[in-house]
Amino acid sequence: MAKTPRSFIREILKVTGNPEVISFAGGLPNPALIRVEEIAEASRSVFEDGGAAALQYSTTEGYLPLREFIADRYRQRLGLEVGPDEILITSGSQQALDLIGKVFLDPGSAVAIERPGYLGAIQAFSLYEPRFCPVTLEKDGPDIAALERVLEERDVRFFYGVPNSQNPSGITWSREKREDVASLLEGTGTVFIEDDAYGELRFSGRPLPPVKSYLPESTVLTGSFSKIAAPGLRIGWICAEPGILDRLVVAKQASDLHSSTLDQRILARYLRDTDLDAHVGEICRVYGRHCSLMASLIDELFPDGVARTNPEGGMFLWATLPPGLSSMALFERALAEHVAILPGLPFYVDGGGENTVRLSFSNADEERIAEGMHRLARALGA
């Protein structure tokens, strides 16, 4: 525990409780896009049709109709042929990461991770005291030569990555990089942990095959309903071949026996009764507009020397400040202007990122995005 960092994001959320603060710091879905009434109706239906069962203990693997829905959606969306017996329901995708760390890692185990990497994964894996081996993230995915060196030099337990709209950078891996990663890992004994929390939130370009389609037996795929249904339900999942999944089931039994029976049944009823494709389409249209607005305001308002990514989906933009301009100093100046940002330092396991910033465009409406970016421009001295 002494070696595991506190979540920088959770700490910042305490600061942004002030309604006057416009926050681009946390990765929160837009509350206007959460279908409260439909979820409430699903709740009522669950209690009316079998309330006692919904309030009872359940199996560790999760509610079967929900696992069947996930497997069917993989087949329809991505052409992945997986069955419900290859799905484990978790308490959010954060628990999925914790269980993966518990199963795969010993103190000192080598873990390859993108640089910058997802803060939640860094925190989850840090509990098991691994040795992180960062792999620089390029504009179209990981530096393949750097990954190859890591694999040659270390006995890497797994490579963790977010190929679709990566958190924090917003970068989406190209098809070539996905194929290259699968080719490098094949036959090595190193597993790929494919975090696909943002895969459905694509507002430009065409969906690309998951790495699991190229490396089916050695890829552990994780997903979440937090971004497309409601984060408060805390429902995520792991998709893996039966040998790996069995160990993850044992780890989950030791952790919490099973995820909330009630939440799983409510979510399954909601998914049965709603048009999820239409809902996801609406989310993507809104986030696409938000992203475009934020990107254009960076280009228009910020000083020369500020660079940014160009996301095709997800919830985040990544900005690089001119050399010598500290993101922590900007964080303090921005708070004085009542706007919150997330400095990039916590996303680097080996130091660095002093002049990088993650900006979330999902949670605020367009009026507040415009006002917040003008405030941030003032903090930059523009």
Salt bridges, closest charged atoms under 4 A:
GLU11 OE2 - ARG6 NH2 2.99
GLU11 OE1 - LYS14 NZ 3.21
GLU20 OE1 - HIS338 NE2 3.71
GLU41 OE1 - ARG44 NH2 2.92
ASP49 OD2 - ARG269 NH1 2.88
ASP72 OD1 - ARG75 NH1 2.76
GLU81 OE1 - ARG75 NE 3.07
ASP106 OD2 - ARG157 NH2 3.21
GLU129 OE1 - LYS3 NZ 3.11
GLU138 OE1 - LYS177 NZ 2.88
ASP140 OD1 - LYS177 NZ 2.75
GLU200 OE2 - ARG73 NE 2.80
GLU200 OE1 - ARG77 NE 3.73
ASP256 OD1 - LYS252 NZ 2.96
ASP273 OD1 - ARG272 NE 2.93
ASP277 OD1 - ARG73 NH2 2.84
GLU282 OE1 - ARG35 NH2 3.92
ASP299 OD2 - ARG308 NH2 2.76
GLU312 OE1 - ARG202 NH2 2.39
GLU337 OE1 - ARG378 NE 3.27
ASP350 OD1 - ARG115 NE 2.86
GLU366 OE2 - ARG289 NE 3.24
GLU371 OE2 - ARG375 NE 3.03
